[in-house]
Amino acid sequence: MNRTVFLVAAAFATAICAHAGPTDAVRATFSSGAEVAVRADNFSATGKTLDITLSFAPQPGAELTIVRNTGSDIIKGYFTNLRQGQIIDLAFAGVTYHFVANYHGGDGNDLVLLWTDPDSVVDQKLDDQLRLGLKKARGQAPFDKPTTLEPDIPGNLPEGVMVDIQASTSQRLLDRISAIGGKVIDGSVTATALAAVVPASELESLAARGDVKFISAARPTITSQLKP
């Protein structure tokens, strides 16, 4: 499952940042949600890791600013443990809160964590980008208000979404994919995986199957062929 759980402590402190070199950790502590962990001109996240401490109970719709980029350029690169559109869990006082990373937040070049709702057990079998696609289609947070965040689903075709499926493959599973309007990529089927184009509206029903372990958005190649 593509979810990062950040280890957090219930300690009240001011957000701080260590940035002496490219391999340093950036430490962000939020005790009210108003803090800004890093203010920098044309900040580079490349080679840095991010440690987040949540020290208060955020309310629905909360936004946590990790980097306020005071320059005109976008943030360079990504933190090694936080990608664009990644869904993360932050805990405080025994309660887990869910946020999505947006490197194009704020004025368009800030790193902001956006509140999102918890996912069902079935939805957790989908990767972060597919889950964001479902949230957007449903109008769920963070897509319940204007945002620059967009799901990154490169294989979003007219026929459906190109996905990699980890599963105990069988003819029954292949038949089900065909029955819901999907198409299996020729030559992709192994005992534990396959690639297919699946209608976005059917991703949840496919993930709900016991023989399906995980579904992730695929990176299509020009050599892919669809099996009728």
N, C-alpha and C positions, 0 to 999 in steps of 0.2 A: 504494500500500500504506500502511495507517494505522499504520505503526510509526515511532516517534521514536528516533533514534540520538543519545544524549547524548555529546558530545565529552568524553573523560576523559583524565586524565594520571596517570602512575605516580609521584605525589609523595605522600609520607607527611606528613599534616598533621592538625590538629584540625578537626572540622566547625565551620564558621563561618556566620554569617548577617548580611547587610546589610539592614536594614529601616527606613531613615530615611524612606521615602516609598512611596506605592502603586505606583510604577513600578520599584522597586528589584529587583535580582536576588537571590535567595536562593541561597547557595552551600553545598552539602553535600559534605563530603569524608569518606569512610569508609576508615579504615586497619585496622579490626578488625571492624566491624559492630556494635560496642557503642555507637557515638556516636549522639547525638541532635542533628540539625542545628539545630532550632528548639524552644525551650521558650517558650510564650507563652500568655497568658490570652485565650481566644476569638480565636484567630488568624484573620486574613483573608488569603486567597491572591489575591484579586481584583486584577488589574493587575500582578501580580508574575510574573517568570519564574524558572525553576529550573535551576541548573547543578549537575551531580553529578560528583564525581570518585571513582572506585573505585580504592583503593590496596591491595587485597588480593584473594586468590582466595576468594570465598565458597563455602560448601559447600551441597549440596542442602538445601532447607528454610530457607535463610537469610532473615531479615527485616531490612530497613534502615528505621529510623525517620527520616523527614524532619521531621515536625512532631509534637511531643507537646503537645497542647492541654490546658493545665492548667485551663481554665475548663470550665463545664458544657455550653456550646453546641457545636454542630458547627462545623467549619472553614467560614468564610464564603467561598463561591465556589471557584474552581479556579485553579491556576497557568495562565498563558496557554499553556504548552507541555506541560501534563500534566493529562489528564482522568481522571475516575473509570473504572477498569477498563482504562486504556490499558496496552498491553504495550510495554515499552521495552528497549533493548539497552544494557548497560554493559560496557565492555571493560577488562581488566587483563592486562598481560604477553602481549598478542597473543591472548587468549582472550575470547570474548564470552559474557556471562551475561545471562539474560533474567528480567525482573521485571514484576509487575503492580502498578499503583497502586491502593491502597485507602484512600480518605478516611474510612473508617469502621473503621479498624484499631485495634489497641491496646485502649483502654477503650471504643471505639466512636466516638470523635471525634478520632482521631489519623490522620495520613497515614503509611502504612507501605507500603514496597515489598515484595511477596511474591515469593519465588522461583517460577519456573515453568519447565517443560521447553521445549526448542527445538521449533519447529513444522516440519512437513514442507514441502516446496516447494509441494505442493497446498494445504495448510492456510494458507499465507501468501497465498493468493488470496482468503481470507475476512477480513472486518474483525475487529477485536479482540474485539468482543462475541460474534460468532458463534464465534470460536475459543475464547473462554472457555466458551461453551455446550457445545462439544464436549469440552473438558477436564473440565467438571463431569460430563458424562454418562459419561466414561471413568474418573472418579476420579483424574485426573492433577493434579499440583501446579498451583495451590495448593489444589485441592479434595480432596487426599488426607488432609486433617485439618480439624478445625472452623475455619470462617472466616466472617466477616460479608460477604465479597465475594459479589456475585451478578451474573451476566451481565445487561446491560441490553438486552433484546430486546423492544421494545414490541409488535411485530407477531407475537408468539408465539401463534398461534391453534390450535384443536383440529386443523385440517387441516394445519398446518405453520407454517413461519416466513415472514412476508412480507419479501421481499428485493428489492433493486435489483441488477440484473445488468448489468455492462458486458461486452459481447460483440459479436462479429460475428454479428448475428442472421440466422437462416435458418429455413425451414420445418422443417428437420431438427432444429434446436435446440428449436423450439416443440413438435415431436412428442416429443422426448426428455423434456421437462418434463412433458408429459401422461402419458407412459409410466411415469414414476416416481411418479405420483400427485400431481403438481403442477398448479397452475392459473395461467394467465397473466392479469394484470390487463388488462381490456379497455381499449384505447386507449393502452396504455403502450409499445407496440413501436415502436422506431425502428431505423435501420440499425446503431446502436452500443449500444443499451441496451433493457432491458425490465424490468418489475416482475412479480413472481409470488409465489405462495404455494407453498413447497416443503417436503416432509417433512424434518424436521431430520436424519433418518438418511440422506438422499440429498444433503446439501449437499456432502460431499466428492466424491462421484462426479460431481456437476455441475461442481464447480470443477476437476476433473481434465481436463475437455474442453479441447482446444486452442483452441476458438472462444470460450471463456469467459475473460475477462481478470481480473475482480474481482467479488466478491459482498459486499454490505453489507446490514445490517439496515435495513429501511425503516421510515419513520414513517407508519403508516397514516392515511388520511383517510376521512371519512364518505362521500366521493363515489366511492371506489374500487369498481369492479365486477369480479367474477371472470368470466373467459371459461370456459364449460364445457369 
